[in-house]
Structure formats: C-alpha cells, structure tokens
Amino acid sequence: MLIDWLTTILATFAGLLPIVNPFSTAAVFLALTGRLSDEDRQRQARLACLYATGVLLVFLFAGALIMRFFGISIPALRIAGGLIVARVGFGMLMAGDSDSGAEAPAPRRDIAFTPLAVPMLSGPGSIAVTIGMAAGAEAWLDYLAVAAGIALVVLVSWGVLRSARTVNRMLGESGIDALTRIMGFLLVCIGIQFIVIGIFEVLADPQLLGPILDAASSVRSG
C-alpha cells in the first residue's frame, strides 16, 4: 500500500514537473516583476504558487465534472490559454513604447493569478495531466497521493521563483528591460503555439472528422 502510494506521488511529480516547467516561468516572473520591491516580488511568487495549487486541486477532485458540465474540452483550454499568454506577451513586448518618447511608469498590477498561476504554472497541459491522474484514482488515498505530488511540484516552483531575485540584482534595470521584451516575444510565440496545437486537436477530433469522412465516402461511392 505504501509503495503504491509513493509510486503515485512520484508519477504525478514526474508527469507534472516538465509541463509546469518552473524555470521558464521564472524568466517570465523576473521580467514582469523586475521593478517591484523584494517584498512585493516574493508576495507575487507566493500567491502564484497558492493559486496554481488551488487550480490543480480543483481539477483533481472535480475536473472531469466541471469540463463535462460546461462542455469544455482540452483543446479549448489550450486555445484559451494561448490567447491569454499571447496577450501578456504583446504587453511585455511593447512595454515602455509611446508616441511622445517619454516612458511612463508601469502601473502596479497583480500578476499572480494571470499569467503566472494560469496558464504558466497550471495551464492546459498541467490540467490535462491532473485529470488523467484523477481518472486512475480508485480510492481517497490515491487522490491524496496525487495531491501530494502536486504539492511537491508547486514547492519546487516556489523555490525557483524565489531564486529569481538573485538574477534581478545581476541584470540591473537595462537588463530587465531587455529581458522583458525578449520574454514578451517568446510568450507571443508560446501563446500562438498553444493556439495552433488546440486547433489541430480540434480538427483531429473523430467527432468532427467522422461525419466529414462519411460524407466523402458516400460521394465517392455514389
């Protein structure tokens, strides 16, 4: 029993960590919080991890029910997440640009939930893995094991985000500005990739292709 429980924890950890990829999120986090104080930066990191934990736990215990109730598919999650990421990326890419040439101070805003928690840390891929692990759970202990694996991934993510403060000191203000634009461009690319994958998944859906193939077959046979 204990071995099975530990195996489930490790399987969840190994399945989620590469998809969550806190190291790529740390670069975005650093670009978005480069001009915040250490206290505010740590608060954003803490809240982002708490939000991500909450999102994944909700989908662990009620994900399949929620998606069936609202008729949401994984491809739809990917496309929605891609739109959010691309929008944030465009904002970072154009940061500081104005017609007058004067750079206005960036308004202070909460980035912990969007885009850090959703869709960076707990995006469509992470949600899909969580729902898949929940589908294999047979008892409450299995659900608790998956939840423990999620907690370990989020703990690692929190540690990685906290270490971004050291990088911030090394880069300085000009380095942060350059990093912001670079990461903005990469986020636009990531968002578009999410959208493209979601569209391909929709087009490959048997429920969509089935009637089309049947119609084509009937035309050829006729």
N, C-alpha and C positions, 0 to 999 in steps of 0.2 A: 504493500500500500504506500509506504513512504517513498520507495523507489519510483513508483508510478507518479506520485505527486511531484517529486523533484524533476522527473523527466518532463512533465508537463510545463513546469516553471522554465526549465532550460529551453524547451522547444518554443515557448512563447517569446522568451528573451531573444533567442537566435532568429526567430522569424520576424520580430518587430524591429530590432535594432538597425539592421541595414536599411529598412524602409524609412524609419524615423530619421536616421542619419543626422544626429545632433551636430555633427561637425559642420555640415553645410548650413544648418540653421544658425550656428554660432556666427558664421560670417555675415549672414543677414542681420542677426541680432546686433552685431557690432556696428554695422553700417547704420542701422536705424537708431541706435542709442548712443552714438559716438559723442554727442554733445550734452548728454544727460549727466547728472552727478552720479557718483558711485552708488549712493543710496537709492536713487530712482532706478538705476540700471539693475541693481540687484532685486528691487521690487518687481520690475517687469519680468525678470527671469523667473522669480518665484511664482508669480501669478500665471505666467505662461505654462509652467510645468503643472501647476494645480489645475488649470483649465484643461490641459491636454489629458491629464489623468481622468478628470470628470467625464470628458467626451468619450474616451475609450471605455471607461467602465459602464457608461450608459449603453453604448453599443454592445458591450459584452453581455449584459443582462437583458437588454430589450431591443437590440439592434435589428434582428430579423422582424420582430413585431412592428417596430417603427417604420421600417422600409416597406413592409407589406401594407401597412395602414395608409401611408401617404403615396404608395405606388412609386417609390424612389428606387432606382437601380444603381449599381456600382458605376456604370458609365456616366450616368447623370451626376453622381458625386464627383467623378473625375473632371467633367466639363465645368461644373460649378467651382470646384477648387482651382481649376486652371484660370478661370475668369478672375477670381479673387487675387491669385498670385500675380497674374499679368497686370492687373490694375495697380497693385502695390509697386511692381517693378517699374511701370511707367512713371509713377510719382517719384521714385528714387532716382530714375534716370534724368528727370528734368528738374531735380532739386536745385533751388537757388537761381534758376533761369528767370529772367524778367525783361521786359522791353526797355525799362529805364536803366538797366545795368546795375541797379542797386540791389544788394542782397538783403532781403527782409529776413528777420529771424524766423526760423521754422516754428509753427505753433506746436505747443506741447500737446501730445495726444497719447492715448493708451493703445499700445500695440501688442499687449499681452495676449488678448484673445485672437485678434486678427491683425497680422497674418501669422504670428508666432505659434500659438496653440493650434489654430485652424487656418490654413491647411498644412503648415510646415511640419509641426510635431505630430499632429493627429489628423492626417489627410486621408484621402480616399483609399490609398494603399494600406495604411495602418488600420483603418476601419474595416477593410475587407479581410485582413488577416485576423483581426479580433473576432469578427463574425464567424469566420471559418473555424477558429479555435473553440468558440462557443458551440458551434454545431457538433463538435466531437465530445463535448462535455456530457457526462451521464449522471453526475451527482453534484451536490453543492461543493464538495471538496475539490472537484475538477474546476468549477468556476472560481473558487478561491485560489487555486494554483495558477490559473490564467491571470487573475487579478494581481497575484504576487509577481508574475513575470512582467506585467505592465508596469508595476511599481518600480521594478529594477531598471527597466528601460528609461523611465522618466527620471529616476535618480541619477543615472549616468548622464542624461541630457542636461539636468540641472548643474551637475559638476562641470560639464563642457561649457555651458553658458556663463558660469561664474568665472571661468578662466579667460573669457574674452576681455576682461578688464586689463589684464597684463598687455595684451596685444594693442589695446586702445592707447596705452601710455607710449608704446613704441612707435606707433604710426603718427601721432600728432594730428592737428586739425586738418592740414592739407592732405595727409594720407587718408584720413577718414572721409574727406570729400571725394577723393578719387575712388576709394573703395565703395562708397555709396553708389556712385554712377556705374561702376563695374558690376556690382551685385544687382543693381537695378536692371541692367541689360540681361544678366543671366537669369534673373527672375522672370523677365518677359519671355525668354526662351523656354524656361521650365513651364510657365503657365500655358504657353502655346502647345508644348509637348503634351501636357495633361489633356488639353482640349482635343488634340489630334488622336491620342490614344482612345479617349472616350468616344469620339466619332467612329473610329474603326471598330470599336467594340459594339457600338450600336448597329453598324452596318453588317457585322458578322453575326448578329443575333439570329438564331434559327427561326424565331417567331416572325422576324422581318423578312428573312431570305426565303422561308418556306413557301409562302404564297407566290412570291416572285418566280421562284424556280418551277413551281407547279404550273403557273400561267405560261411560262416559257416552254415547258414540256408539252402542254396542251396545244400550243401554237405550232410547234414542230411536228407533233403527231397529226395535227389536222391538215 
